[in-house]
Amino acid sequence: MKNVELFNVSKSYEKQKEVISDISVSIEPGEFFVLVGPSGCGKSTILRMIAGLEDITKGSLRIDGNEVNLLPPSKRDISMVFQNYALYPHLNVEENIVFGLDVKKVKKFERKERCMEVAEMLGLTDYLKRKPRHLSGGQRQRVALARAIVNQAPICLMDEPLSNLDAKLRAHMRSEIRQIQRKLKITMIYVTHDQVEAMTMGDRIMILNEGKIQQVGKPIDVYNAPANPFVAQFIGSPPMNLATANINLSKQELSIGGRLKLSIPSNDLQSYQEDTVTLGIRPEYLKIVNSINTKSTNNYLDVKVEHVEVLGNETIVSFQLDTYRWQAKWNGQWNVDVGDIVPIAINYESICLFNSASGHLIKGPTQVENHIIHEVTV
């Protein structure tokens, strides 16, 4: 197992502005590390710089403590899986898998032995004599993965390898790739634009936007305490609801458009230096008010339902709050129709608050029913 470290790494093309700006991150040995962000944010460029397929304009890249900025890809002891599989159509599955070993002059019996081991691991034993055109998308992806694994490189890079697969197969391959990584104990750096992949696969994730790091951390920590509104809306499905809120310190009150007022605890007053903040709340933390006693407080408002999605295991309701379109997510199946007036409760303990100017997180959720991480004892 080897670690990968980036120190103030930047990338620019000729006289264009930097597409990657001052990236510093340390990826631990044996870690499954995910780079996630929208298209064009620079995640694939970072992966290609680690692989040696792109030059580094500024900064230092180290693998296992050694700087490798000028080292060719063949000398970095790295394997890579591409988005488009990159299989040789004239070679069968077995020949595709061992192609890299053949180039490295690995002995024939060892090539065969490694190929059979990897093929069995990935369920490809019955397809070794087939050409890629005779395989399904999932099988081709397994061949590309097998070709990377068979090299026994301590670091494996993956550039959106599941984006061409259907939803059901993607879910299966996510689990399969994660199990293989754990079994082989390799350091894996995985690029995706899909936040579900990032949340379910990564030991840690790094969210990028416009070539800059937005946040690095464990998926659940990023979800619960997003560093800024971009992360808050990018991670989570549906995304976090956002709105501009006004703070009245004399009344110890937080309000949204005069329709909703939340009391600010005395201990939190010193945290707020501005009159306006960005308020955020996850859709699952919005609750239906089902008690007259709850309605007597100020932390609820009646909303008009504009759209309903009943997904079987959960129901998503959309409504308008001032100029913002918000969504609520409730477990189970709810009999709610478009046009219904529904009372929604918002608790101060469930909200995030961000600085309006810098976007930095001021306050995260402190007490949320669905926020509890349950411990399992065997």
PyMOL commands that set and color helices and strands:
alter all, ss='L'
color gray80, all
select helices_A, chain A and resi 43-51+73-75+93-97+99-103+108-122+125-127+132-134+137-149+167-184+195-201+219-224+229-234+266-271+283-285+292-295+348-350+369-371
alter helices_A, ss='H'
color red, helices_A
select strands_A, chain A and resi 4-11+20-27+32-36+58-63+66-67+78-81+155-159+187-192+204-209+212-217+241-248+253-256+260-263+276-281+287-288+300-310+314-321+324-331+341-345+352-355+361-363
alter strands_A, ss='S'
color yellow, strands_A
deselect
rebuild
show_as cartoon
